[in-house]
Amino acid sequence: MHGRNLLTVHEVAEALKVKETTIRTWIRDRRLRAIKMGKEYRVDADDLESFIQDHTNH
């Protein structure tokens, strides 16, 4: 885990200009990888970058 940049659902939503509920739906549907930490999810910055690349090449 050392050196990983983990983003909150709020940070991911702001970066992608979508609602937090959209991010949670993508996580629940396994479209976006996330780690559950307690009651909250965190998204690795590398996973977010992969998600963006996968959805901008179409």
C-alpha positions in Angstrom: 0.0 0.0 0.0 2.9 2.3 0.5 3.0 5.1 -2.1 -0.5 4.5 -3.4 -2.6 7.5 -4.0 -6.1 6.6 -2.8 -9.0 9.0 -3.7 -12.3 9.4 -1.9 -15.6 9.0 -3.8 -16.0 12.7 -3.5 -12.6 13.4 -5.1 -13.3 11.0 -8.0 -16.7 12.6 -8.5 -15.2 16.0 -8.7 -12.5 14.9 -11.0 -15.0 13.3 -13.4 -17.7 16.0 -13.0 -20.3 13.5 -12.0 -22.4 12.9 -8.8 -21.0 10.9 -6.0 -24.0 8.5 -6.4 -22.8 7.8 -9.9 -19.4 6.8 -8.6 -20.9 4.6 -6.0 -23.1 2.9 -8.7 -20.0 2.3 -10.9 -18.2 0.8 -7.9 -21.3 -1.4 -6.9 -21.6 -2.6 -10.6 -17.8 -3.3 -10.6 -17.2 -0.9 -13.5 -14.8 1.0 -11.3 -12.4 -0.8 -8.9 -12.4 0.4 -5.4 -11.2 -0.6 -1.9 -13.7 -0.5 1.0 -12.1 1.0 4.1 -14.6 0.9 6.9 -17.8 2.4 5.6 -16.1 4.4 2.8 -14.6 3.5 -0.6 -11.3 4.6 -1.9 -10.2 4.5 -5.6 -6.6 4.0 -6.5 -5.5 6.8 -8.8 -4.0 4.2 -11.2 -7.4 2.4 -11.3 -9.1 5.7 -12.0 -6.7 6.4 -14.9 -7.4 3.0 -16.4 -11.1 3.6 -16.1 -10.8 6.9 -17.9 -8.6 5.4 -20.6 -11.1 2.5 -21.1 -14.0 5.0 -21.5 -12.3 7.6 -23.7 -11.1 5.2 -26.4 -14.6 4.3 -27.6 
